[in-house]
Amino acid sequence: MYQALVLNHTVIDVRDIVDELNDHHVVVLNSIMDERASQLRNEAEAEMKNWRGKGPSVYYYQPRILIEGDPWWISTFMHSTKHHLNLFETTRLVQRAVETWRSRGSAERFLYTNRVTRSLSDGVELVI
């Protein structure tokens, strides 16, 4: 089972992002612009490090997803040690999470859960 949390806040506390990454492993920031998202990633990663500077990283990328035929690039954070999907699978997860979030009214905080099955070739298939 994988989860993606969609946040639609314009003001986000770094501690909240760290907590959400620890709990859900993928956080999608809909209302945050690129420059601020990059800054939040750096702050969240620093918050997750111990006093020796060791700890998990926060991966940040902007997958291109299609919403009603229009391309969207949406800021996405992933926990480096807890999130195990590759970028293609993560993009599929984010696509489905954002589609479901929009279809259910675009709340300020939306948790999408998707169950996962493994095929005999050990490839991961996201079941919708």
Stockholm file with secondary structure:
# STOCKHOLM 1.0

chainA/1-128         MYQALVLNHTVIDVRDIVDELNDHHVVVLNSIMDERASQLRNEAEAEMKNWRGKGPSVYYYQPRILIEGDPWWISTFMHSTKHHLNLFETTRLVQRAVETWRSRGSAERFLYTNRVTRSLSDGVELVI
#=GR chainA/1-128 SS CEEEEEECCSSCCHHHHHHHHHHHSEEEESSCCHHHHHHHHHHHHHHHSCTTSCSCCEEEECCEEEETTEEEECEEEEETTTCCCCHHHHHHHHHHHHHHHHHTTCCSEEEEEECEEECTTCCEEECC
#=GC SS_cons         CEEEEEECCSSCCHHHHHHHHHHHSEEEESSCCHHHHHHHHHHHHHHHSCTTSCSCCEEEECCEEEETTEEEECEEEEETTTCCCCHHHHHHHHHHHHHHHHHTTCCSEEEEEECEEECTTCCEEECC
//
